[in-house]
């Protein structure tokens, strides 16, 4: 079995670490480095455990403009990024690159879109891909060659590996139906309300019967808006599905590249993350 490509949802890991690692961890400038430390530790652990052939850390805007145009409420409820996190966000790409991890970013597409594209391309090339994230929207990427390493909340030691069978167990639909499922059920974390009066079980039942959201809407529209509530929400539900579906984008796969602990240690020490630097240096001896 070939070594997998590890693609990392960098925004998720930085936020998770910022709120999960004590901010008493400080750098040379006296400011917190908890988001940097937590994200690096998590990526290192998974890269080592999974024998990753390379690591790609993906960045992008919190809310892509095209998604907000489709539905203005998308991510509208999210608070502004804390200053101490923004400071670490600016430092993260250089630190990740020093560790030998490639950093991909886009001004137009969210990190999720890049993650999905890289995983899809790796699978098409005959390899395996692992997506390290806490975002369940990425369940749509699960195939025999692509797994989601789903990070949990506090107290969870490691991620849960999610493949097609696990998606079906959780949602009652296939991975390819996940965007349709999200459109119907809604997604509070993204500010998507879903179809009125339809929860998780009914959304899955609709997709089991019709296969796709579009097929369900075609039947609803044939009944007419007075007879079928889905017909009254058809345009909005189509927008929700387009928001939930990952964009296809051309990406270049990385060459095999191991973690560079020596260069990473020097970069960590320059920030004032001395304990991390010491651990990285010890691993090179």
Secondary structure, 3 states (H helix, E strand, C coil): CCCCEEEEEHHHHHHHHHHHCCCCCECCCCCECHHHHHHHHHHHHHHHHCCCCEEEEEECCCCCHHHHHHCCCCCCCCCCCCHHHHHHHHHHHHHHHHCCCEEEECCCCCHHHHHHHHHHHHHHCCCCEEEEECCHHHHHHCCCCEEEEECCCCCCCCCEEECHHHHHHHHCCCHHHHHHHHHHHCEHHHCECCCCCCCHHHHHHHHHHHCCHHHHHHHHHHHCCCCCHHHHCHHHHHHHHHHHCCCCCCCCCCCCCCCCHHHHHHHHHHHCCHHHHHHHHHHCC
